């Protein structure tokens, strides 16, 4: 097994319950020096990098995956790093061809065997948070039938090939059905968001966006998209900024910043 093969395939998923981003690794039973290994191997004649990744994962893990993107190329020795994702829901652990597979949380400091972790940091997705206003009202939602879940504003992770603004528009529409917004400004970049709310699993970027006037004051919306919240029903409503409820269970400094800055009715 080469520390850096010609193609290293990062198999990632969203955990079906928690929604956390996870990476597939394997251990070799009886050989503790081979721990937290990711799939990968050589390029066969006539193959593309993407085809190699899909084949290697099938051979080593026994699962089918779809190519997502190439993350980068390392040198000396040369190696391509790609991201792939399973085509179906998989168990938490399984064994295949002498390898014991398991899922681990994606993080920038994840330690992997050999030199196969060179681009693992590229798997850590950014997150967008949308403070959408209609005049001096803020768009919020609650989980229907789940009173223990605090009130929130639209938020979610950025998919591959998306920029921050495109991700924000998608998240707002998926979670609330509001599909006409104008992004006004950045409320907090990754650094400021961390300073305000503390460190999180993702680098979060908050935006102020404005919705078109009119429409209902409250409504129910079935979440769309492919995330873990798909199919849940959110009870959406516009609330006056001066009456904004706690967001995610706490007073929100960015909502307060909007309240102080928006003077027009």
N, C-alpha and C positions, 0 to 999 in steps of 0.2 A: 504494500500500500504506500503510495507516494504522498509525501507531506503536501505537495502542491501538484495535483494532476493537471493535464491540459484543460479540463473543464471541471469546475466545482459547481454543484447544483444545490442552491439553498431552497429547500422545500418549506414553504410558509403557509400558515393558515390563521384564521381567526378562531379562537376557542369557541365551540358551539354554545357554551353557557356564559362565560365571562366576557367574550369578545376580544380578549387579549391577543396580540400578535404573538405567534409561536413559531419556532424553527424545529424541523425534524433532525434529530441526531441519532446515532447508534453507538452502542458499546459492543465489544467482542467478548462474550462470556469466557472467563478463564484467562483473559489477556488484559490485565488492568492498564497496561500502557496504551491500549486502544480504547479511549473513553471520549465521549462527546465528539464523534467523527461525523462529518457531513458527507453526503454522497458525491461521487465524482469519478472521472476516469478518462481514458484516452479517446481521441477522435478516430473513428474508423474511416476508411477510404470512402470518399463521396459524401460524407456527412457534413452538415452544418453544425455550428456550436449548439444551436437550439435542439437539433435532432439528437446530438450526443447526450445532452442533459436529460432529455425525456427517456432515452434508452437506458442510460446508466441508472436512473432512479427506478425504472421498471425492473432491471436486473438485480439491483442491490436491495431494494425495499419491497419489490413485488406490488407496486402501486402505479396507477396511471396519473400523469400530471400534464398540465398545460404550461407552455412557456409564457412567462410574463415579460421579462426584460433582461438585457445584459447590464450588469452593474459596473463592470470594469475589467481591465486586463493588467495583470502583474507580470513582472519580468524576472529572469534569472532564477529559476526557469520560468518560461512563459506559462501563463495560465489564465483562462477566461473564467469569470465569476458571473453566474446567472441566477435569476430567481424564477422558480416554478411554483405552481399551486396544484393541489390535488383536485381531481375531477369529482370526487365523492367524499362524503363524511367518513372519517377514519377513526379507529379506536385510539385510546390513550397510549397504549403500548401494544407491541406485537413482535414476533420473531420471524425472520426470513433468512434462509441460507446462512445460518450461523451468526446472524447479527440480531441484536436486541434493540428495537427502535423505541424512541420516546420523544415527547415534545418538551421543549424548554422555552422560557420567555425570551423574546427578542430584546436585546439591550446592546449598547455600544461596548460594554466591558465583558461581553460573553466570551468565555475562553473555550476554544475549539481545538481539536487535535491537529498537530502539524502546522502547516501554513494555510489552512483552509478557512481561517477566520479573517483574512485580509480585508474583505469588503462587507463584513457583517454589519458594520455601522450604517451602511447604506440601506439596510432593511428597516431601520427605525423611522417610522412614518411621522410626519408633522401632523398637527391637529389644528383645525380652524374652529373658531367660536363666533357666532353671529348675533350681534345685538341689532335687531331689526326694529326700526321705529316707524310709526305712522303718526305724524305730528309729534305730540308729546306722550305718545303711548309706546310701550315696549311689547314685542311679541314673546310670549312665554308659553310653556305647555306643562301639563301633568300627565302621568301615566294612568290611563283609565283602569280602575279596579285595583290599583297598586298605591294606596295612600301612604305607604312607607317610603316611597321614592320621592325625593324633593323636587320642587319646581325647577325647571331648567329653561335655557334658551338653546336654539339649534347649535349643534356642535358635532364634530366627527373628524375622522382621520382622512388624510389626503391620499388618494389612490395613485398608483404608478401612472405616469404620463399626465397628471393633473398639476396645474399651478394652484396657488392658494385661493385665488378669486374664483376659479372654476369649481374648486372643491366646495367653497362656501355656498355658491349658488345651488349646487347639487344637494348639499346637506339640508339647506333651508327647504328646498322643494320636497325632498324625501321625507323629512320629519314633520312638516306642517302643511304641505301642499301649496305654499305661497311661491309662485314662480316668476313674479315680476318684482325684482329688487334692483336698486341702484346702489352700488358699493361706494360709499362716500369717503371713507378714510380708514386707515389702520388705527385702532384704539390702543393696541399694545402688541409689540413684536415679541419674539420668543424670550428675549432677555427680560423685558419689562413684565411680561406675564408671569415669569418665574419669580421675579422680585415681589410681585403683588400676591401671588397665590401659593408660592412655594414650588419646589421641584415636583415634576410629574413624570409619568412614563413617556410622554411625548413632548416635543417642542411645540407649544401652543401659540397661535397667532389670533388675536381678536380684531374684529372689524365692525364698524358701524355701517349699516346699510339701511336704505329707506324703501319702504313698500309703496306701491301705488295707493292713492286714496280710495276710500269706499270699501265695500266688502263687509262681511259679517263681523260682529264684535267677538264672537266665540263660535267654535265648531269642533267637530271630531274628525280626526284624520288617521287612516290606516297607513302606517309607515311602509314606504317602498324601499327598493334597493336590495343589496345582498348582505347587509350587516346583520348582526345578531338581533337587532331590534326590528327587523323586517316583519311586518304582520301585526305588531303591537298597535294599539289604538292610543293616540295622544289627544288629550283634550286641550285645544289651543285657544288662546284668548289674548286680547290686547288689554294691558293694564296701564294706568297712568304712571308715569315715571316717579311721581312723588309718592305713589302707593306701591312701588315695586316690592314684591315679596322676596324673602331670602332666596338666592339662587344656589342650587346644590347645597342647601342647608345653612348658608351664611350670607351676611350682608355683602353686597357685591360692589367693589370700588369703581368698576367700570360703568355699571348702571348709574351710580352716583355721579360719575363724570359726565355722562350723557344728560342727566337731569339738570346739572348746573350749566351745561353748554347750550342746550336747546331752549330757546326763548320763545319761538313762534308757536302758536297754538296748533 
